[in-house]
Amino acid sequence: MPTTIQIDDETKKKLFRIKLRLEEQKGEAVTYNDLIEYLIESQPSNLIRKSNLQKFRSLKGILLKSGKKTYLEERRRDLDKEENLAPFKE
């Protein structure tokens, strides 16, 4: 089931640059889910330790109903930008 995550603009730009590089290497489109899985898999297995779990548990990642319109507008802009960079080919 898809979910929403909140990231700042700078992190979003960095992820997009990594996504473009990965797409160049693979020669095909890469989803953000693929990108995140790739980044997770390329990290050492001890990245998340018990000492960090307390901090992780305090984070909230649920979008309020009032933020739904903003999210949808942002998502549409993201999709439009991606389509302009790499048009869909059938």
C-alpha positions in Angstrom: 0.0 0.0 0.0 1.5 3.4 -1.0 2.3 5.9 1.7 3.3 9.5 1.9 6.6 10.7 3.3 7.6 14.2 4.1 11.0 15.5 3.0 12.4 19.0 2.6 13.2 20.5 -0.9 16.9 20.0 -0.6 16.6 16.3 0.2 14.1 15.9 -2.6 16.6 17.5 -5.1 19.4 15.2 -3.9 17.1 12.1 -4.3 16.1 13.2 -7.8 19.8 13.6 -8.8 20.6 10.1 -7.5 17.5 8.8 -9.3 18.7 10.3 -12.6 22.1 8.8 -12.2 20.6 5.4 -11.5 18.4 5.7 -14.5 21.4 6.5 -16.7 23.2 3.4 -15.4 20.2 1.1 -15.8 19.0 2.6 -19.0 15.4 2.6 -17.8 13.0 4.5 -15.5 13.5 4.1 -11.8 10.7 4.7 -9.3 11.3 6.5 -6.0 10.4 3.2 -4.3 13.2 1.5 -6.3 15.6 4.3 -5.4 14.9 4.0 -1.7 15.3 0.3 -1.8 18.6 0.7 -3.6 19.8 3.2 -1.0 18.8 1.0 1.9 20.4 -2.1 0.4 23.6 -0.2 -0.2 24.0 0.7 3.5 25.8 -1.4 6.0 23.5 -3.7 8.0 24.4 -2.0 11.3 23.1 1.4 10.1 20.1 1.2 12.4 21.0 0.4 16.0 18.9 0.1 19.1 20.1 3.5 20.3 18.5 5.1 17.2 15.1 3.4 17.5 13.9 5.8 20.2 14.4 8.7 17.8 12.7 6.8 14.9 9.7 6.0 17.1 9.2 9.7 17.9 8.9 10.7 14.2 5.5 11.2 12.7 4.9 10.6 9.0 1.1 11.0 8.6 -0.1 13.7 6.3 -2.9 15.8 7.9 -6.1 16.1 5.9 -5.4 19.8 5.5 -2.1 18.9 3.7 -3.8 16.6 1.1 -4.3 19.4 -1.5 -0.7 20.6 -1.1 0.6 17.1 -1.5 -1.4 16.4 -4.6 -0.2 19.7 -6.2 3.4 18.8 -5.3 3.0 15.3 -6.7 1.5 16.6 -10.0 4.5 19.1 -10.4 6.9 16.2 -9.7 5.3 14.0 -12.3 5.2 16.8 -14.8 8.9 17.5 -14.3 9.8 13.9 -14.6 7.8 13.5 -17.8 9.6 16.5 -19.3 13.0 15.0 -18.4 12.2 11.5 -19.6 9.0 11.3 -21.7 6.9 8.2 -21.4 7.5 5.9 -24.4 5.3 3.0 -25.3 
